[in-house]
Amino acid sequence: MWRSAAAALNVPAQIAKLPLEAALGMPLTKPVTAPHPLPHVPCSAMDGYAVAAGTDPAATLPVVADIPAGVGLPAPLPEGAAARIMTGAPLPAGAGIVVPVELTDADPFGPLPQTVTLAAQPADMRDGRHIRAVGEELAQGAVIAAAGERVGPGLVGLARAAGIDTCTVRKPVRVGIIATGDELVDESCADGSVRESNTGMLAAAVTALGHSAETVRSGDDPDDFFACLSALAARSDLVLTTGGVGVGAFDVVKLALTEQGCSRFAHLALRPGGPQGMGELLGADGRRVPLLHFPGTPVGALLAFHLFAREALGQPALRCVMPLASGEELLRKPGVFARPVRVGADGAHVMTGKRLSPFATAHGVALLGYGQSAGMKQVPAGHMVDILLF
């Protein structure tokens, strides 16, 4: 399949060991594991009073210590005594329960009292109550995040709590993007020209995955296009082109790269986005730079990015199966029809509108005529369909 071929493209990976915050958004190439248990000593989960297991729920006890967090291990708790303890503070040896301050007669904000009277229930006095056990959050050696996971804020927080400062990641890929066509302009298109949007759209998609993008344009002259492509490939790890892959007289990408013998082209049974191409360009420095060639229509280019470029980057879009929540969908020809959808509690709602307009707020696409709906000509509401989430 074309998607598998895209995944097999040899996009070079640059591996680096970086500080956690500097690696935000990058995929891990090695798992992150806990170097020690978290917490590494028993500690209090509440502000309250540490007492021995088996203490009477209504006992009055002398208070012998004040234990804030972050001051080292406290002295053992004498028998029949209590110690005021703060959330996160290490538990003294001899204590088996933390009684929340609101279940005592103590002033939460006052000075350390000489005694404390408990006002708890038997259920509040279970051994281990309100105590975070050693390794409760992470056991030593536990995998915090597997290779392939992207570094996000939650991972940064947990890794920091576990005493980890760095991680090994795949650095951002340099993606070059070329839009082709003499008709493309930035300004008014009243004269029949076309306002160019593919480079900005695809650069945004690349950046959203944590990579860098450089955009250029080329006209319809094959020699000029190939010179533009060669220059961009020399400073890129992957190049995406849009336009010029059909069967017209001005399909510059197909003309230039078929002649050079570095790319192959096909018309997939996919709507939108049937015309596709892929290949490799051998640069002057000896590097082979992967190429993906997308249609010039914005909707075809965007869909091709999520179907094929993300596979090449090793970051495939999330796929799931859910019911089609909207009305019956008719598939007039064989093949795969990508319908833009928004996902709700009742399933995938196909959006109305033509070409790119519904994709502006789509959550993803329903792949109709594929997977759960393969071979169907009519897909009724409630039928399970394959969804590709953006």
C-alpha positions in Angstrom: 0.0 0.0 0.0 1.1 3.6 -0.6 1.0 4.4 3.1 3.4 1.5 3.9 5.7 2.7 1.1 5.7 6.2 2.7 6.5 4.7 6.1 9.5 2.9 4.5 11.0 6.1 3.2 14.4 6.7 4.8 13.8 10.0 6.5 17.1 10.5 8.4 16.8 10.7 12.2 19.1 12.9 14.3 19.3 11.6 17.8 20.2 13.8 20.7 20.2 13.8 24.5 18.5 17.0 25.6 17.2 18.7 28.8 13.5 17.7 29.2 12.2 21.2 28.5 14.3 21.5 25.3 12.9 18.2 24.1 9.2 19.3 24.3 7.2 17.8 21.4 10.0 15.5 20.2 9.6 11.7 20.1 11.6 9.6 22.5 14.1 7.2 21.0 14.8 5.5 24.3 12.4 4.8 27.1 12.4 7.0 30.2 12.6 4.8 33.4 12.4 5.7 37.1 15.9 5.6 38.7 14.4 5.1 42.1 10.9 4.7 43.7 8.6 7.7 43.9 8.2 8.5 46.7 11.5 7.1 47.9 10.3 7.2 51.6 6.8 7.0 53.1 5.3 10.5 53.3 2.2 12.2 54.3 -0.6 12.7 51.8 -2.4 15.3 54.1 -1.7 18.1 56.5 -2.5 16.6 59.8 -1.0 14.5 62.7 1.0 11.4 62.4 0.1 8.7 65.0 0.7 5.0 65.5 -1.5 2.4 63.9 -4.2 1.2 66.3 -4.6 4.6 68.0 -8.0 5.3 69.5 -10.0 7.6 67.1 -10.9 9.9 70.0 -7.5 9.9 71.8 -5.8 12.9 73.3 -2.1 12.7 72.6 1.0 14.8 73.4 2.5 16.5 70.3 6.2 15.9 70.3 7.4 17.2 66.9 6.6 19.5 64.0 7.5 17.9 60.6 7.4 20.2 57.6 8.3 19.0 54.1 11.9 19.1 52.9 13.9 19.1 56.1 15.2 15.5 56.0 14.1 12.4 57.9 12.4 13.0 61.2 13.2 11.3 64.5 11.1 8.2 65.4 7.7 8.8 66.9 7.5 7.9 70.6 4.8 5.4 71.7 1.5 7.1 72.5 2.5 10.5 70.9 1.6 12.5 67.8 3.6 14.7 65.4 2.2 17.5 63.4 3.1 16.8 59.7 2.6 18.6 56.4 1.7 17.2 53.0 4.7 15.6 51.4 6.8 15.4 54.6 8.5 12.1 55.4 6.7 9.9 57.9 8.5 9.3 61.2 9.3 5.7 62.1 6.6 4.3 64.4 3.8 6.2 62.7 1.2 4.3 60.7 -1.6 6.8 60.1 -2.0 10.5 59.3 -5.1 12.0 60.8 -6.2 15.1 58.7 -6.0 18.3 60.8 -9.8 18.9 60.2 -10.4 15.6 62.2 -8.7 17.1 65.2 -9.3 20.0 67.6 -6.1 21.7 66.4 -6.0 25.1 64.8 -4.7 24.5 61.2 -2.8 27.8 61.2 -1.8 28.1 64.9 1.4 27.4 66.7 2.4 23.8 67.5 -0.1 22.6 70.3 1.1 20.7 73.3 -1.7 18.1 72.8 -4.1 17.1 70.1 -7.5 15.5 70.5 -8.6 13.3 67.6 -12.2 13.4 66.3 -12.0 10.6 63.8 -14.1 7.6 62.8 -12.8 4.0 62.9 -12.6 4.1 59.0 -10.2 7.1 59.3 -7.8 5.0 61.4 -7.0 2.2 59.1 -3.3 1.4 59.0 -1.6 3.3 56.2 -4.4 5.9 55.9 -3.3 9.1 54.2 0.2 7.9 53.8 2.0 7.7 50.4 3.9 4.4 50.4 7.3 3.9 48.9 7.0 3.4 45.1 3.3 4.2 45.2 3.5 6.4 42.2 6.5 4.8 40.5 8.4 1.7 41.3 12.2 1.7 40.7 12.8 0.8 37.0 9.2 1.5 36.0 8.8 2.8 32.4 7.6 6.4 32.6 7.3 6.7 28.8 8.2 4.3 26.1 10.3 5.0 23.0 8.1 6.7 20.4 6.1 8.8 22.9 6.4 12.5 22.5 7.7 14.6 25.3 4.8 16.6 26.8 4.2 18.7 29.9 3.0 15.7 32.0 6.1 13.7 31.1 8.3 16.6 32.0 6.6 16.9 35.4 6.7 13.2 36.3 10.3 12.8 35.0 11.4 15.8 37.1 9.7 14.4 40.2 11.6 11.2 39.6 14.9 13.0 39.4 15.4 12.8 35.6 16.8 15.9 33.9 17.4 14.7 30.3 15.9 12.3 27.7 17.1 10.9 24.3 14.9 12.1 21.5 14.7 12.4 17.7 15.4 16.0 16.8 13.1 17.9 14.5 13.2 16.9 10.9 13.9 19.7 8.3 11.0 19.5 5.9 11.1 21.4 2.6 7.8 22.3 0.9 7.5 23.4 -2.8 4.3 24.7 -4.3 4.3 24.5 -8.1 2.4 26.4 -10.7 2.8 29.6 -12.7 -0.8 30.6 -11.6 0.1 30.9 -7.9 0.1 34.3 -6.4 -0.1 36.0 -3.0 -2.4 38.8 -4.0 -5.8 39.2 -5.7 -6.8 36.4 -8.0 -9.4 38.4 -10.0 -7.4 37.8 -13.2 -7.7 34.0 -13.0 -4.6 33.3 -11.0 -4.8 31.3 -7.8 -4.0 32.6 -4.3 -1.4 30.1 -3.0 -2.2 28.5 0.4 -0.6 25.1 0.4 2.8 26.1 1.7 1.4 27.9 4.7 -1.0 25.0 5.4 1.6 22.3 5.1 4.2 24.3 7.1 1.7 24.6 9.9 1.0 20.8 9.8 4.8 20.2 9.9 5.3 22.6 12.8 2.4 21.1 14.8 4.3 17.8 14.8 7.4 19.5 16.2 9.5 19.8 13.0 10.8 22.7 11.0 9.6 23.8 7.6 11.0 25.9 4.7 8.7 26.9 1.9 9.4 27.9 -1.7 7.6 28.2 -5.0 8.3 27.0 -8.5 6.7 27.7 -11.8 5.9 25.2 -14.6 9.3 25.0 -16.3 10.8 21.5 -15.5 14.4 22.7 -15.5 13.6 25.5 -13.1 11.6 23.2 -10.9 14.4 20.6 -10.7 16.9 23.3 -9.8 14.6 24.6 -7.1 14.0 21.1 -5.8 17.8 20.3 -5.8 18.6 23.4 -3.8 15.9 22.8 -1.2 16.8 19.1 -0.9 20.4 20.1 0.0 19.2 21.7 3.2 16.2 19.3 4.0 15.7 15.8 5.3 12.3 15.4 3.5 10.8 17.4 0.7 7.0 17.7 0.0 5.8 19.1 -3.3 2.3 20.1 -4.2 0.8 20.3 -7.7 2.1 19.0 -11.0 1.4 15.3 -10.5 -1.6 14.8 -12.8 -1.8 14.0 -16.5 -1.8 17.6 -17.9 0.6 19.2 -20.2 1.9 21.5 -17.4 2.3 18.8 -14.7 5.9 19.9 -14.0 6.7 17.6 -11.1 5.8 14.5 -13.0 7.5 15.7 -16.1 10.7 16.6 -14.4 11.1 13.7 -12.0 10.0 11.0 -14.4 12.7 12.2 -16.8 15.2 12.2 -13.9 14.1 8.7 -12.8 14.0 9.6 -9.1 10.2 9.4 -8.4 7.3 7.2 -9.3 3.7 8.3 -9.6 0.3 6.6 -9.2 -3.4 7.5 -9.2 -4.7 6.0 -6.0 -8.3 4.9 -5.4 -8.6 7.8 -3.0 -11.0 10.8 -3.1 -9.9 13.5 -2.7 -6.1 13.2 -3.4 -5.9 10.4 -5.9 -2.7 11.6 -7.8 0.4 10.9 -5.7 4.1 10.4 -6.1 7.2 9.5 -4.0 10.9 9.0 -4.5 14.4 10.0 -3.5 16.7 12.6 -4.8 20.5 12.0 -4.7 22.1 15.2 -3.6 25.5 16.5 -4.5 26.6 15.6 -0.9 25.7 12.0 -1.5 22.6 12.1 0.7 19.4 10.5 -0.5 16.6 12.9 0.4 13.0 11.3 0.5 10.4 13.0 -1.7 6.6 13.0 -1.4 4.5 14.5 -4.2 1.0 15.7 -3.4 -1.9 17.1 -5.5 -2.1 20.8 -5.9 -5.6 21.0 -4.5 -5.4 22.2 -0.9 -7.8 19.5 0.3 -5.8 16.8 -1.5 -2.5 18.1 -0.1 -3.8 18.3 3.5 -5.2 14.8 3.3 -2.0 13.4 1.8 0.0 15.0 4.5 -2.0 13.1 7.2 -2.1 9.9 5.3 1.5 9.8 3.9 3.9 12.4 5.3 3.1 11.6 8.9 3.9 7.9 8.1 7.2 9.0 6.6 7.9 11.1 9.7 7.2 8.2 12.0 4.2 10.0 13.6 1.1 8.4 12.0 -2.2 10.0 12.8 -4.3 8.3 15.5 -6.7 5.8 14.0 -9.9 4.5 15.7 -13.3 3.0 14.9 -16.6 4.7 15.9 -20.1 4.9 14.6 -21.1 7.2 11.8 -23.5 9.6 13.6 -24.8 11.5 10.6 -27.1 10.3 7.8 -26.4 7.7 5.1 -23.3 8.3 3.0 -23.4 7.2 -0.7 -20.2 6.0 -2.3 -20.7 6.3 -6.0 -17.5 4.7 -7.1 -15.1 2.0 -5.8 -12.3 3.3 -3.6 -11.7 5.2 -0.4 -13.7 8.4 0.3 -12.2 10.7 3.0 -15.1 12.6 4.6 -14.2 15.4 7.1 -15.8 14.8 10.5 -16.2 16.2 13.9 -16.3 13.7 16.7 -19.0 13.8 19.3 -20.3 11.5 22.1 -22.5 9.7 19.6 -19.8 9.2 17.0 -18.4 10.9 13.9 -20.5 13.6 12.3 -19.7 14.2 8.6 -19.3 17.9 7.9 -21.0 19.8 5.1 -19.2 22.1 2.7 -17.0 21.6 -0.4 -13.3 21.1 -0.8 -11.2 22.5 2.0 -13.9 24.6 3.8 -15.1 21.8 6.2 -11.5 20.8 7.0 -10.9 24.2 8.7 -12.6 22.9 11.8 -12.6 19.1 11.3 -11.3 16.7 13.9 -10.3 14.2 11.3 -11.7 12.2 8.4 -13.9 9.1 8.1 -12.3 6.7 5.6 -15.4 5.3 3.9 -15.1 2.3 1.7 -12.2 1.1 3.8 -11.8 -1.1 6.8 -15.2 -1.4 8.6 -17.0 -0.1 5.5 -14.9 -1.8 2.8 -16.9 -2.6 -0.4 -20.0 -0.8 0.8 -21.9 1.5 -1.6 -24.1 2.9 1.2 -22.9 3.5 4.7 -25.9 4.1 7.0 -25.9 6.1 10.2 -24.8 3.9 13.2 -22.4 1.8 11.1 -18.9 1.6 12.5 -16.3 3.4 10.3 -12.6 4.0 10.4 -11.5 7.4 11.6 -8.2 9.2 11.1 -7.8 11.9 13.7 -5.6 14.9 12.9 
